[in-house]
Amino acid sequence: MLSRRSDAGFTLVELLIVVVILGVVAAPIANAVIVSIQNTDATSARLAVSHDAQQSAAFFAQDVAAVGLRDYSGAVANGKVPYSPSIQLDAAYDSGAHVCGTASTPVSVVRLLSDDWDTSTPAATRRTAIVAYYLAGTELHRLRCLDSATVSDAVVAHHVDPATPVVTCSSACAGAAVPLWVKFTFTAVADHADPYPITLFGQRRQT
């Protein structure tokens, strides 16, 4: 007696049906994965820009608080030494004979000048502190000098649209009467994120 061989297996029609079902199931899953990746990229970009905004805002507020370069060559009025112009806009590295950086340093959007006293010796020595905010491509740098010696040069914001920086002051920025506050606005444009307007604000300490 001959045994019957088993013909169990998939027919061509069954295979086609499986392929169609897999395609129907895989399409929404693939779309969900793509959307998830895009959302992750956008979130990461927003977080990076937000971090830049917080970092640059903290530095700028600190720098404006200290702004004010005294003019010791002038007459003392009411027991106070007057100020000389302490804020420079669109300033070269050696603007006003105050050197910070080199000839290759880009023109600064704004420079903030102040007195700095070296008290490491019995007779305190007066120095000029200069903080320059300049753009190198789309990166906003904060360059700090004491007299002509560079102390630090750090990037405080990325993806800055070079056409957007604007500096405004409570009074004439470059006047001898140092403004009470300074505002620096620009827009950050990062991949996978909407344009992000950033406002840096600082108020000068009253002395």
C-alpha positions, 0 to 999 in steps of 0.5 A: 500500500502506497503512502500519500505524500503531504502537499502542505505549503503556501500557494502563490495566492496565499503568498500574495495576500501575505505580502499585501497585508504586510504592506498595509501594516508596515506603511503606517508603522514606517510613517510613525517612525519617520514622524517620530524621528522628525519630532525628535530632531525638531525638539533637539534643535529647539532645546539647543537654541533655547540653551544658547538663549539662556547662556548668552542672556546670562553673560550679556546681563552680567556684562551690561551690569558692569558697563561704565568707563570712568574719565579720570582726565576730566573734572570731578562733578559733585564728587563723582568722576564722569564717564567716557563713552562706554558702549561701541556699536559696529566696532573694530578690534581697536575702536577708540584706541581700546584694543581687544582681539587682532586685525583678523577679529570680525567687527563687533556688533557691540563692545562694552567697556568698564573699569577693572581694578587689579587689587592683587598689589597694595596699590590697586591698578586700573585696567580697562575691561572690554567685552566684544560680541561679534559674529563669525559666520552664524556663531555669536562670540563673546570676547573678553579682554583686560587692557589689550590682553585676551582673557577668553573667547567663547561661542555663546550662541549658534545658528544666528541669522547674520542679518538680524542682530540689533542693539538698542539702548535706553539713551544714545548707546555711544554717548558719554552718559552711559545708558541705563539698559541695553538690549540685543536682539537676533534670530536663531535659525536651526535645522528642523526648527522654526526661527527663534527670536532671542532677546538679551537684556542688561541693566547697568548697576547705578553707582 
